[in-house]
Amino acid sequence: MSCLKGQTIDPPGGVKPFRELRATELNARILKERMDAHGYVLIRNLLFPNDFHRLITEITQVVAAARLLQPGRDPLDRIANPGVAFKDTDPLFKRISDQVFNLESFHAFPHHPTLRQLMELLVGPHVLVHPKSIPRLVFPNAGSFRFLPHQDHHTIAGDLQTYTAWMPLHDCPVKLGPLQILEGSHRYGVQKTPGTGIIPVETAHGDGWVGGRISAGDVLLIHSLTVHAASPNTSSQLRIAVDCRFQSCDRPINPANLIFPGSGAKSWETTYANWRSDKYKYYWKQLPLQFHPSKADLAQLAQTAEPPDIRARYARILTQIREQMPD
């Protein structure tokens, strides 16, 4: 998710309440109809607290060890030290996010049987869980930073029929900054903006903004073309949520979603270093995946793309894909 200083969401006409669907009402027809009509589905009480208790416990322990939570309080209370305010480019924030990303429990979570069953209703029996879920750690007192409207397809690419499940690991009232959705925006295709992927509120196309409280166990499922944004965290607590991405194995995936195309030290080897089980390591290697761009496309882009740093990025993607998933 992108963030820019000094800007915020103030949609004309305000924000209406989410349309809700109870977990007991779920079936493939209703789920697809709601997604097709609105570009999102908010499912109440799909998961139970025990389903993610270990994960939130381990995440808050990581943050507490960095001395960013108030000492003497249970880390699960998530009370931030006064004055702690990060943006996603701060070195300490990036280090903490990487530590959370490396947790085995973090990677096990999107494979939860209930989430898989949900996605089977939407994309069919051959569900692909994207391996690079994203921890969303939003500290309070970050009043000068706002998370701006965007479409996940800007960064995920690949097939349009890809979905993000946004899940807070605790109750998330409005003051903690849950997501807001521009309802129906998926019907307008890719809403392009130069470079950043940010879509100005005044130019975003859709049927109106919706939002409200999202509780622990709720799942907000979003189409890759649905415009959305997070509201600011005005509480005293750290907000912890997880973005998990899913699609059908029968549809093409951007290979960058399987590896680390950056020039840093992040890798699957470092991610897996302290895991106790091999269950979720490299699971996608055994799947008959289609790539978009293909390996041939990547080879061409590594020679011709501009500017040179983009060529280098394509070259890294191609090298890693060839190493991890040889023909």
Residue pairs with C-beta under 8 A, 6 or more apart in sequence:
1 88
1 134
1 136
1 147
1 150
1 230
2 147
2 148
2 150
2 196
2 197
2 198
3 87
3 88
3 145
3 146
3 147
3 148
4 145
4 146
4 148
4 196
4 198
5 87
5 144
5 145
6 144
6 146
7 146
7 148
8 146
8 232
9 146
9 148
9 149
9 180
9 201
9 209
9 229
9 231
10 201
11 180
11 182
11 201
11 208
11 209
12 201
12 202
13 208
13 209
14 209
15 180
15 209
15 210
15 211
15 212
16 208
16 209
16 210
16 211
17 210
17 211
17 212
18 42
18 181
18 210
18 211
18 212
18 214
18 220
19 34
19 38
19 42
19 183
19 210
20 42
20 43
20 44
21 30
21 31
21 34
21 41
21 42
21 43
21 44
22 43
22 44
22 45
23 43
23 44
23 45
23 46
26 43
26 46
26 118
26 121
27 121
28 121
28 122
31 41
31 118
31 121
31 122
32 121
32 122
34 40
34 41
35 41
35 122
35 163
35 221
35 223
37 184
38 181
38 183
38 184
38 207
39 181
39 182
39 183
39 184
39 185
39 186
39 187
39 206
39 222
39 223
39 225
39 226
40 181
40 183
40 220
40 221
40 222
40 223
40 226
40 228
41 220
41 221
42 214
42 218
42 219
42 220
42 221
43 118
43 218
43 219
43 220
43 221
44 215
44 217
44 218
45 215
45 217
45 218
46 114
46 115
46 118
46 217
46 218
46 219
47 112
47 114
47 115
47 167
47 216
47 217
47 218
47 219
48 217
49 216
49 217
51 112
51 114
51 217
52 109
52 167
52 169
52 216
54 105
55 103
55 105
55 106
55 109
55 169
55 242
56 76
56 169
56 170
56 240
57 75
57 76
58 103
58 105
58 106
59 100
59 103
59 106
59 135
59 137
59 169
59 240
60 69
60 75
60 76
60 78
60 238
60 240
61 75
62 96
62 99
62 100
62 103
63 69
63 75
63 78
63 96
63 137
63 238
64 75
66 92
66 95
66 96
67 81
68 80
68 81
68 84
68 96
68 139
68 238
69 75
69 77
69 78
69 79
69 80
69 81
69 238
70 77
70 79
70 80
70 81
73 79
77 237
78 170
78 237
78 238
78 239
78 240
79 236
79 237
79 238
80 139
80 140
80 141
80 236
80 237
80 238
82 141
83 141
84 139
84 140
84 141
85 139
85 140
85 141
85 142
85 143
85 144
85 145
86 92
86 93
86 139
86 142
87 93
87 142
87 145
88 94
88 97
93 137
96 137
97 135
97 137
98 266
100 106
100 135
100 137
101 133
101 134
101 135
101 271
102 270
102 271
102 273
102 274
104 274
104 275
104 276
104 277
104 280
106 133
106 135
106 242
107 131
107 133
107 271
107 280
108 279
108 280
109 133
109 242
109 244
110 129
110 130
110 133
110 165
110 242
110 244
110 246
111 129
111 280
115 165
115 219
115 244
115 246
116 127
116 129
118 165
118 219
118 221
119 127
119 163
119 246
120 127
122 163
122 221
122 246
123 161
123 163
123 246
123 247
123 248
123 251
124 248
124 250
126 248
126 249
126 250
127 246
127 247
127 248
127 249
128 246
128 247
128 248
128 249
128 253
128 284
128 287
128 289
129 244
129 245
129 246
129 283
130 156
130 162
130 244
130 245
130 246
130 247
130 253
130 257
130 258
131 257
131 258
131 283
131 284
132 245
132 257
132 258
133 242
133 243
133 244
133 245
134 242
134 243
135 240
135 241
135 242
136 166
136 230
136 239
136 240
136 241
136 242
136 243
137 238
137 239
137 240
138 147
138 176
138 177
138 230
138 233
138 238
138 239
138 241
139 233
139 238
139 239
140 233
140 234
140 235
140 236
140 237
140 238
142 232
142 233
143 232
143 234
145 232
146 229
146 232
147 177
147 229
147 230
147 231
148 198
148 199
148 229
149 182
149 198
149 199
149 200
149 201
149 204
149 227
149 228
149 229
150 197
150 198
150 199
150 227
150 228
150 229
151 185
151 190
151 191
151 197
151 199
151 224
151 225
151 226
151 227
151 228
152 162
152 164
152 222
152 224
152 226
152 228
152 245
153 160
153 162
153 190
153 224
153 225
154 190
154 197
155 197
156 162
156 224
156 245
156 254
156 257
157 254
157 256
157 257
157 292
158 247
158 251
158 252
158 253
158 254
158 257
158 292
159 247
159 251
159 252
159 253
159 292
160 224
160 225
161 223
161 224
161 247
161 248
161 251
162 224
162 245
162 246
162 247
162 251
162 253
163 221
163 222
163 223
163 224
163 245
163 246
163 247
164 221
164 222
164 224
164 243
164 244
164 245
165 219
165 220
165 221
165 222
165 243
165 244
165 245
165 246
166 179
166 214
166 219
166 220
166 221
166 222
166 241
166 242
166 243
167 218
167 219
167 220
167 241
167 242
167 244
168 176
168 178
168 214
168 215
168 216
168 218
168 239
168 240
168 241
169 216
169 240
169 241
169 242
170 216
170 240
171 213
171 215
171 216
172 178
172 213
172 214
172 215
172 216
172 239
172 241
173 213
173 235
174 211
174 212
174 213
174 231
175 233
175 234
175 235
176 233
176 235
176 237
176 239
177 230
177 231
177 232
177 233
177 234
177 235
177 239
178 211
178 212
178 213
178 214
178 220
178 230
178 231
179 211
179 214
179 220
179 222
179 228
179 229
179 230
179 231
180 209
180 210
180 211
180 228
180 229
180 230
180 231
181 209
181 210
181 211
181 220
181 222
181 226
181 227
181 228
182 204
182 206
182 207
182 208
182 209
182 226
182 227
182 228
183 206
183 207
183 208
183 209
183 210
184 206
184 207
184 208
185 191
185 204
185 205
185 206
185 207
185 225
185 226
185 227
186 223
186 224
186 225
186 226
188 205
188 206
188 225
189 225
190 225
191 199
191 203
191 204
191 205
191 225
191 227
193 199
193 200
193 203
199 227
204 227
205 227
206 227
211 231
214 220
222 228
233 239
245 257
247 253
249 287
249 288
249 289
250 290
251 290
252 289
252 290
252 291
252 292
253 289
253 290
253 291
253 292
254 291
254 292
254 293
255 291
255 293
255 295
255 298
255 317
255 321
256 317
258 284
258 321
258 324
258 325
259 268
259 316
259 317
259 320
259 321
259 324
260 266
260 267
260 268
260 320
261 313
261 316
261 317
261 320
262 313
262 316
263 312
263 316
268 281
268 282
268 324
272 281
275 281
282 324
285 324
285 325
289 325
291 298
291 321
293 301
295 318
295 321
295 322
295 327
298 314
298 317
298 318
298 321
299 318
301 310
301 311
301 314
302 311
302 312
302 314
302 315
302 318
303 311
304 311
305 311
305 314
